[in-house]
């Protein structure tokens, strides 16, 4: 029986291993993590992450061929294939601070693998890592090998949160990068056979190590670039009276461009886009490619600009001050169908409004109050460290209340900001909401989910990103 062990029980490791266990009943899969509370959650009825479809799969396989454990060394030493899915946060100090990936957790995982291994291993990079990480890991393992052979493979994940299970069941592609040596090819083949249980052969792509590592960064950079492109256009639409939905629809009809990732919004979030672009920027700079680095930096700059523009719209529309005013924040996760808040635009928008002394009432379907308070009080990049290493100062945000109902959040509010495109927000009773708000009642739609005309008929002053402006807003400056 082939044994697989995955180090790291997070958003990537948990769902990926659950699907491998489901599709490969003859393989024993162990997911290990040093965080006892996290492993306890995976073994309970309340999983530590929300992902449609994940619950059923875990319950079906857990205890049969899928195990969650804190016995890291035991499972690592027994495994044939080890997936490493640990955090790779952006460095906050030292060489490459603010851009380079911090490989501390990766390195300690590699050293632990070398310490406890008694048989040959295939080690698979699953977390997003900078190009040439495999080489560094290989060096650590071979210099501590005690005669044991290791093969390093890069197998980046291309999951989208909210659809991760679907993406795992029928991926666009599975990418495996390995050494172009007989042993390297044998290792590649072994991993290929795992995925071949359910993924068609023509969708399993094999490349060299560096191509696989770089493909992940490139894919995320291209996706983020599309969002920044449409968001840049949304600012021009507002200035000229064009409608971004119509422009995006027309542009997306070109088969060379396609319709996906052309929704204007308050900005992109998630654990990958910003981090991977910063990483790409750093690698370009290290290789003397300043112009290329500057090109990708601009994608992040436009994203930051979009968040700032949104906050400025809110403040300038409401008589240039939100001090002491109640603002309802609908949605805190970075996208619908996930409880993930990593790099969510909501953090910057809330901080911007708090900076102007607003009183915030926040409602999200999946995010806990503890998480929201942690996010609003945390320094940039700290979110990507394991939870027990994150600094805690939850009392810092007094002007924030977290509620469990949209009507409660909006009661007595001067304005509403929609920051996540949860389906629920399309079907709320906006007449009831309007009646219970201060007047004039403002609604700022950061995800273009509401019917603007209907809301204006009710009496709202509506700002919807990239849409023709309400007469009220026309004379207000877009940027302070």
Order of alpha helices (4+ residues) and beta strands (2+ residues): beta-alpha-beta-alpha-alpha-beta-alpha-beta-alpha-beta-alpha-beta-alpha-beta-alpha-beta-alpha-alpha-alpha-alpha-beta-alpha-beta-alpha-beta-alpha-beta-alpha-beta-alpha-beta
